[in-house]
Amino acid sequence: MEDIRIFCENDKDYHKVQPGCSLNELAGLACPGGRIIAAIVDNQLKGLDFKILQQHSIRFITYDHPDGRRTYIRSLCFVLQNAVNEMFPDKILAVDYSLPSGLYCEIREKDCLEDGRPNIYFITDEEIEALKARMMETIAKDLPFKRVKMTFEEASKLYTAKHQTEKVNLMHSVGRFTYSVYFLDGKADTFYGPLAPSTGCLTTFDLMGFNSGFCLQYPMDGCPEKVLPMKRQSKIATALKEHSDWCSIMGVKGAGALNRTVLSGNIKDLINLSEALHERKYADIADQIYARRGSVKIVFIAGPSSSGKTSTSKRLAIQCRILGMNPKVIELDNYFVDRELTPRDANGEYDFEALGAMDLDFLGQQLNDLLAGKEVEIPKFDFKEGRRVFNGNFMQLHDKDILIMEGIHALNPAMIPGVDSSKVFRVYASALTSLSLDENNNISTSDNRMLRRMIRDNRTRGVKPEETIMRWQSVRRGENRNIFPFQENADAVFNSAHIFELPVLKYYAEPLLRRIAPSSPAYTEAVRMLKFLSYIIPLSPSEIAVIPPTSILREFIDGQTL
């Protein structure tokens, strides 16, 4: 048969290969010595077992690429799964949710507790070390990952025997005829994306005891030879664990159970319960502020992109009013320095997310004047002109007044070094979803927030979905620099995730993602998100109408009355 001509973006050259040649074989020719883990074929992510049968444009990727990292982590989870199966054959591994230092995992008994929460096996430090040693043995053997197509009946029977009920629930709710099943050393599992060619490339990892389970640490971004540093951020971990337990108690721990709730017509009850939980959390934070009313006069709210900070500040203000306080709101964005004074990033562009983009001296002066009972004129930043203006907006704090301000630097002590910290109450808001696709495939909180932002920005600002996707890595870098390091400074954490929101987001996001053309550089990510959403059953317009107008989700999908 005639050779196929392939263009490789890595070396900017054409290569001739025989039909049926795998990407793994081509990688050795095009990128000798490279730590290749997967490839982008015509803007679609493929595993290196992909067979070449026609002309393609191919880019081989390493851990430095977001899809390379996801492929590495999926593969590492499979190695962990096998080690758990060997050491604890009568128990189940749960990859529960993301932590700042990796993935939080638990070893669980097959039966739940009476209230629906998982029955956790409390693993010892010695057992964690033994798990790590078994993983290292598997990695040292450089065993291949093999993908096999199975019928629904075959795959369902396989996972039923393994007591992976969430995986079986998901398969039943989606109802496909065939499924891709991966095998490692004779043991099977399902992952929602390609795996590495073999275990030998997964040399960088660690296991660290955390709460009642452990953290699976994987390589650092930009430094694949070192694992993420261990950060025991107890407040964030507590919020994630609380949401995970609540999902279990509601009987909706995995996407399959959520799909079943949608298909049964009972989603309205779940919406009402989730909204009631949010209301209870707002009230609890307001109670904490009220308990410190003798000293606290300022409430700062911070959180990553699309966490619902604006809705949180408004809902919190309502709860404060119920308790007799009089909240007043100021936007921290009004304290930007004039445009020409804004610091620039490494590319020479204005860095509006840098702390130096704010006039900290003026902000501190106005806050101290307000705390002293003085009247001040609040500025308004003219973004078109790039300068601060004053429009006669005067403010003074009286006995029952409380100031609420939200912004990305609100948890950073360096923002107000000269202001008495005892006068400040800090709230961290983020969509900390603990819902999983199944037992060992968690749902990324970052993906959840990106869908929120895509829907809102397209609706309110006319931003195309591919623009949101292409900007997202830059947004994430800003969060890693300006927000996440200061999470533990919060006096309270508000989890803005809703257990029912993915079926809502799918209804709005899927049409937007399908508009992205195959030639777009955002197409790879669009395909990944569409595949992820294909496992979620969307809500109908009549079911979405049940979501109250004060819901945090209304900030993104429209219809909010706050």
Secondary structure, DSSP 8 states (H G I E B T S, - for coil): ---EEEEETTTTEEEEE-TTEEHHHHHHHHSTT----EEEETTEEE-TT-EE-S--EEEEE-TTSHHHHHHHHHHHHHHHHHHHHHH-TTSEEEEEEEETTEEEEEEE-SS--TTS---EE---HHHHHHHHHHHHHHHHTT-B-EEEEEEHHHHHHHHHHTT-HHHHHHHHHH--SEEEEEEETTEEE--SS---SBGGG----EEEEETTEEEEE-EETTEEEEE------HHHHHHHHHHHHHHHHTT--BHHHHHHHHHHT-HHHHHHHHHHHHHHHHHHHHHHHHHTTTT--EEEEE-STTS-HHHHHHHHHHHHHHTT-EEEEEEGGGGB--GGGS-B-TTS-B-TTSGGGB-HHHHHHHHHHHHTT--EEEEEEETTTTEEEEEEEEE---TTEEEEEE-TTTT-GGGSTTS-GGGEEEEEEE-----EEETTEE--HHHHHHHHHHHHHHHHH---HHHHHHHHHHHHHHHHHHTGGGGGG-SEEEE---TTHHHHHHHHHHHHHHTS-TTSTTHHHHHHHHHHHTTS----HHHHTTS-TTSTTHHHHS----
